[in-house]
């Protein structure tokens, strides 16, 4: 057993040294972990920011395309509205012209009929025979 004591003493001494070095090792390990985490966060930020930038660029391109399509749709809508207004105005003008022609024809026929009747009555009142008798 005496042989074992120096070996045990050496093992205790080694254990004490390991225990004494442990805080430094723990601090170094924690420092390495912190540095690793910082690097990963930095990489993630860079990747994330580049992803956000590409998304923003894509959205801007899409919005420009949508804006152009919306402007084109709006232009076509106004063209259709103008055409509808023109058609409606033409239709209203046609109705007015037709109504005016109808009123003129009615006035001419009525006036002619009234003139003829007046002429006939004037001939009867004077005692002269109607034409053709």
SERO-4910 file (N, C-alpha, C, O; in steps of 0.05 Angstrom, whole numbers):
BEGIN
 pado doro    nc1    nc2    nc3   cac1   cac2   cac3    cc1    cc2    cc3    oc1    oc2    oc3
  Unk    A     16    -24      0      0      0      0     17     25      0      8     46     -9
  Unk    A     41     23     10     57     47      9     62     56    -20     67     80    -25
  Unk    A     62     38    -39     66     46    -66     43     62    -77     45     79    -94
  Unk    A     21     56    -66     -3     70    -76     -5     98    -66    -17    115    -80
  Unk    A      7    105    -44      5    132    -33     17    153    -52      5    173    -58
  Unk    A     42    149    -61     53    169    -79     36    171   -105     33    193   -116
  Unk    A     26    149   -114      9    150   -138    -17    165   -132    -26    181   -148
  Unk    A    -29    160   -109    -53    174   -101    -47    204    -97    -62    221   -105
  Unk    A    -24    210    -85    -17    238    -81    -13    251   -108    -21    274   -111
  Unk    A     -2    238   -127      2    249   -154    -25    253   -167    -30    274   -181
  Unk    A    -43    234   -164    -70    237   -175    -85    260   -162    -99    275   -176
  Unk    A    -82    263   -136    -95    285   -122    -83    312   -132    -98    331   -137
  Unk    A    -57    312   -135    -43    336   -144    -53    343   -173    -59    366   -179
  Unk    A    -55    323   -190    -65    327   -217    -94    337   -217   -102    355   -232
  Unk    A   -110    325   -198   -138    334   -196   -140    362   -186   -156    378   -196
  Unk    A   -123    370   -167   -123    397   -157   -115    417   -179   -126    438   -181
  Unk    A    -94    409   -195    -86    426   -217   -109    429   -237   -114    451   -248
  Unk    A   -122    407   -243   -144    408   -262   -166    426   -251   -179    441   -266
  Unk    A   -172    423   -225   -193    439   -213   -184    469   -213   -201    486   -218
  Unk    A   -159    474   -208   -149    502   -208   -150    514   -236   -155    538   -240
  Unk    A   -146    497   -257   -146    507   -284   -175    509   -295   -180    522   -315
  Unk    A   -193    496   -282   -221    494   -291   -234    522   -295   -246    526   -316
  Unk    A   -231    541   -277   -244    567   -282   -233    580   -307   -248    593   -322
  Unk    A   -207    578   -312   -195    589   -336   -206    575   -361   -212    588   -381
  Unk    A   -207    548   -359   -217    533   -382   -246    540   -387   -255    543   -410
  Unk    A   -262    542   -365   -291    549   -368   -294    577   -380   -311    581   -398
  Unk    A   -278    595   -371   -279    622   -382   -271    622   -411   -284    636   -428
  Unk    A   -250    607   -418   -242    606   -446   -264    592   -463   -270    601   -485
  Unk    A   -275    571   -452   -297    557   -467   -321    575   -471   -333    576   -492
  Unk    A   -328    590   -450   -351    608   -452   -344    630   -472   -362    638   -487
  Unk    A   -320    640   -472   -311    660   -491   -313    650   -519   -322    664   -537
  Unk    A   -305    625   -524   -307    613   -550   -336    610   -559   -343    616   -582
  Unk    A   -353    601   -540   -382    599   -546   -394    626   -553   -410    629   -572
  Unk    A   -386    646   -537   -397    673   -542   -388    683   -570   -404    695   -584
  Unk    A   -363    679   -576   -353    688   -602   -367    673   -625   -374    684   -645
  Unk    A   -371    647   -621   -385    631   -641   -414    641   -645   -423    644   -667
  Unk    A   -427    647   -622   -455    657   -624   -455    684   -638   -472    690   -654
  Unk    A   -436    702   -631   -434    728   -644   -431    725   -674   -444    739   -690
  Unk    A   -413    707   -682   -408    703   -711   -433    692   -725   -440    701   -747
  Unk    A   -447    674   -712   -471    662   -724   -493    684   -726   -506    685   -747
  Unk    A   -496    700   -706   -516    722   -707   -509    741   -729   -526    751   -744
  Unk    A   -483    748   -731   -474    766   -752   -480    754   -780   -490    768   -797
  Unk    A   -474    729   -783   -479    715   -809   -509    715   -814   -518    720   -837
  Unk    A   -525    709   -793   -554    708   -797   -565    736   -804   -582    738   -821
  Unk    A   -554    757   -791   -562    784   -798   -557    790   -827   -573    801   -841
  Unk    A   -532    783   -836   -525    788   -864   -543    773   -883   -553    784   -902
  Unk    A   -547    747   -877   -565    731   -894   -594    742   -893   -607    745   -914
  Unk    A   -602    749   -870   -630    759   -866   -633    786   -881   -653    790   -894
  Unk    A   -613    803   -877   -615    829   -891   -614    826   -921   -629    841   -935
  Unk    A   -597    809   -931   -597    805   -960   -623    793   -970   -633    800   -991
  Unk    A   -635    775   -954   -661    764   -960   -683    786   -961   -700    787   -978
  Unk    A   -681    804   -941   -701    826   -939   -697    844   -963   -716    853   -975
  Unk    A   -672    850   -970   -666    868   -993   -677    855  -1019   -690    869  -1035
  Unk    A   -673    830  -1023   -683    817  -1047   -713    817  -1048   -725    820  -1069
  Unk    A   -725    813  -1024   -755    814  -1023   -765    842  -1030   -785    845  -1044
  Unk    A   -752    862  -1019   -760    890  -1024   -757    896  -1054   -775    908  -1066
  Unk    A   -735    887  -1066   -731    891  -1095   -753    878  -1111   -763    889  -1130
  Unk    A   -759    853  -1104   -780    838  -1118   -807    852  -1115   -822    854  -1135
  Unk    A   -813    861  -1091   -839    874  -1086   -840    900  -1102   -861    907  -1114
  Unk    A   -818    915  -1103   -817    940  -1119   -822    934  -1148   -837    949  -1162
  Unk    A   -809    914  -1159   -813    906  -1187   -842    899  -1192   -854    907  -1212
  Unk    A   -853    883  -1174   -881    874  -1177   -899    898  -1176   -918    900  -1192
  Unk    A   -894    917  -1157   -911    940  -1155   -910    958  -1179   -930    969  -1188
  Unk    A   -885    961  -1191   -883    977  -1215   -899    964  -1238   -912    978  -1253
  Unk    A   -898    938  -1240   -914    924  -1260   -943    927  -1255   -959    932  -1274
  Unk    A   -951    925  -1230   -980    928  -1223   -989    957  -1229  -1011    961  -1238
  Unk    A   -971    976  -1222   -978   1004  -1227   -982   1009  -1257  -1000   1023  -1265
  Unk    A   -964    998  -1273   -967   1001  -1302   -993    988  -1312  -1007    999  -1328
  Unk    A   -999    964  -1302  -1024    951  -1310  -1048    967  -1300  -1068    969  -1315
  Unk    A  -1047    977  -1276  -1069    993  -1266  -1073   1019  -1283  -1096   1026  -1289
  Unk    A  -1051   1032  -1290  -1053   1056  -1307  -1065   1049  -1334  -1082   1064  -1344
  Unk    A  -1057   1026  -1345  -1068   1017  -1371  -1098   1011  -1368  -1114   1019  -1386
  Unk    A  -1105    997  -1347  -1134    991  -1342  -1150   1017  -1339  -1172   1019  -1349
  Unk    A  -1139   1036  -1324  -1153   1061  -1320  -1156   1076  -1346  -1177   1088  -1351
  Unk    A  -1135   1076  -1363  -1137   1089  -1389  -1159   1076  -1406  -1175   1090  -1419
  Unk    A  -1159   1050  -1407  -1180   1036  -1422  -1208   1041  -1411  -1227   1044  -1426
  Unk    A  -1210   1043  -1385  -1236   1049  -1372  -1245   1077  -1381  -1269   1080  -1389
  Unk    A  -1227   1097  -1381  -1236   1124  -1389  -1242   1125  -1419  -1261   1139  -1427
  Unk    A  -1228   1109  -1435  -1235   1108  -1463  -1263   1096  -1467  -1279   1107  -1483
  Unk    A  -1270   1076  -1452  -1296   1064  -1454  -1318   1083  -1444  -1339   1085  -1456
  Unk    A  -1312   1098  -1423  -1331   1118  -1413  -1336   1139  -1434  -1359   1147  -1438
  Unk    A  -1314   1149  -1446  -1317   1170  -1467  -1334   1159  -1490  -1351   1173  -1501
  Unk    A  -1329   1134  -1498  -1344   1122  -1520  -1374   1120  -1512  -1391   1126  -1528
  Unk    A  -1379   1112  -1488  -1407   1110  -1478  -1420   1138  -1479  -1443   1141  -1488
  Unk    A  -1406   1158  -1470  -1416   1186  -1470  -1422   1194  -1499  -1443   1206  -1505
  Unk    A  -1403   1189  -1517  -1407   1196  -1545  -1431   1182  -1557  -1447   1195  -1571
  Unk    A  -1433   1156  -1551  -1456   1141  -1562  -1482   1152  -1550  -1502   1155  -1565
  Unk    A  -1482   1158  -1525  -1507   1169  -1512  -1514   1196  -1523  -1537   1202  -1528
  Unk    A  -1493   1213  -1528  -1498   1240  -1539  -1508   1237  -1568  -1526   1252  -1576
  Unk    A  -1496   1218  -1583  -1506   1214  -1611  -1535   1204  -1611  -1551   1213  -1627
  Unk    A  -1541   1186  -1593  -1568   1176  -1591  -1588   1198  -1583  -1610   1200  -1595
  Unk    A  -1580   1215  -1564  -1597   1238  -1556  -1601   1257  -1580  -1622   1267  -1584
  Unk    A  -1579   1262  -1595  -1581   1280  -1618  -1599   1268  -1639  -1614   1282  -1652
  Unk    A  -1597   1242  -1643  -1614   1228  -1663  -1643   1230  -1655  -1661   1235  -1672
  Unk    A  -1648   1226  -1629  -1676   1228  -1620  -1687   1256  -1624  -1710   1260  -1632
  Unk    A  -1670   1276  -1618  -1679   1304  -1621  -1684   1310  -1651  -1704   1323  -1658
  Unk    A  -1666   1301  -1668  -1669   1306  -1696  -1694   1292  -1706  -1710   1304  -1722
  Unk    A  -1699   1267  -1698  -1722   1252  -1707  -1748   1266  -1696  -1768   1268  -1711
  Unk    A  -1747   1274  -1671  -1770   1288  -1660  -1775   1315  -1674  -1798   1321  -1680
  Unk    A  -1753   1329  -1681  -1756   1355  -1695  -1768   1350  -1723  -1785   1365  -1732
  Unk    A  -1758   1329  -1737  -1769   1323  -1763  -1798   1315  -1761  -1815   1324  -1777
  Unk    A  -1805   1299  -1741  -1833   1291  -1737  -1850   1315  -1732  -1872   1317  -1743
  Unk    A  -1841   1334  -1715  -1857   1357  -1709  -1860   1375  -1733  -1882   1386  -1738
  Unk    A  -1839   1377  -1749  -1840   1394  -1773  -1860   1381  -1793  -1876   1396  -1805
  Unk    A  -1858   1355  -1797  -1876   1341  -1815  -1905   1344  -1806  -1923   1349  -1822
  Unk    A  -1909   1341  -1780  -1936   1344  -1769  -1946   1372  -1773  -1969   1377  -1781
  Unk    A  -1928   1392  -1768  -1937   1420  -1772  -1943   1426  -1801  -1962   1439  -1807
  Unk    A  -1927   1415  -1819  -1932   1420  -1848  -1958   1407  -1857  -1974   1419  -1871
  Unk    A  -1962   1382  -1848  -1987   1368  -1855  -2011   1382  -1843  -2031   1386  -1856
  Unk    A  -2009   1389  -1818  -2031   1403  -1805  -2036   1430  -1818  -2059   1438  -1823
  Unk    A  -2014   1444  -1823  -2018   1471  -1836  -2029   1468  -1864  -2047   1484  -1871
  Unk    A  -2020   1449  -1879  -2030   1445  -1906  -2060   1437  -1905  -2076   1447  -1920
  Unk    A  -2065   1418  -1886  -2094   1409  -1884  -2111   1433  -1875  -2133   1437  -1886
  Unk    A  -2101   1448  -1856  -2117   1471  -1847  -2120   1492  -1869  -2141   1504  -1872
  Unk    A  -2099   1497  -1884  -2100   1516  -1907  -2120   1506  -1928  -2135   1522  -1939
  Unk    A  -2119   1480  -1933  -2138   1469  -1953  -2166   1472  -1943  -2184   1480  -1959
  Unk    A  -2171   1466  -1918  -2199   1468  -1907  -2207   1498  -1908  -2230   1504  -1915
  Unk    A  -2189   1516  -1900  -2196   1544  -1901  -2203   1553  -1929  -2222   1568  -1934
  Unk    A  -2186   1544  -1948  -2191   1551  -1976  -2218   1540  -1985  -2233   1554  -1999
  Unk    A  -2224   1515  -1977  -2250   1503  -1985  -2273   1519  -1972  -2293   1524  -1985
  Unk    A  -2270   1526  -1947  -2291   1541  -1934  -2294   1568  -1946  -2317   1579  -1949
  Unk    A  -2272   1580  -1954  -2274   1607  -1966  -2288   1605  -1993  -2302   1624  -2001
  Unk    A  -2285   1583  -2007  -2297   1580  -2033  -2327   1575  -2030  -2343   1583  -2046
  Unk    A  -2334   1560  -2009  -2362   1554  -2004  -2377   1580  -1996  -2399   1585  -2004
  Unk    A  -2364   1596  -1980  -2376   1621  -1970  -2380   1641  -1992  -2397   1659  -1989
  Unk    A  -2366   1641  -2013  -2368   1660  -2035  -2388   1651  -2056  -2395   1667  -2074
  Unk    A  -2397   1627  -2054  -2416   1617  -2073  -2404   1605  -2098  -2419   1596  -2115
  Unk    A  -2379   1605  -2100  -2368   1593  -2124  -2365   1563  -2120  -2361   1554  -2097
  Unk    A  -2369   1548  -2141  -2368   1520  -2138  -2339   1510  -2133  -2320   1523  -2141
  Unk    A  -2338   1489  -2119  -2311   1477  -2115  -2298   1470  -2141  -2312   1464  -2161
  Unk    A  -2273   1471  -2142  -2260   1464  -2168  -2268   1437  -2177  -2270   1418  -2162
  Unk    A  -2271   1434  -2203  -2278   1409  -2215  -2308   1406  -2218  -2316   1385  -2229
  Unk    A  -2326   1424  -2209  -2355   1422  -2213  -2365   1442  -2232  -2389   1444  -2237
***
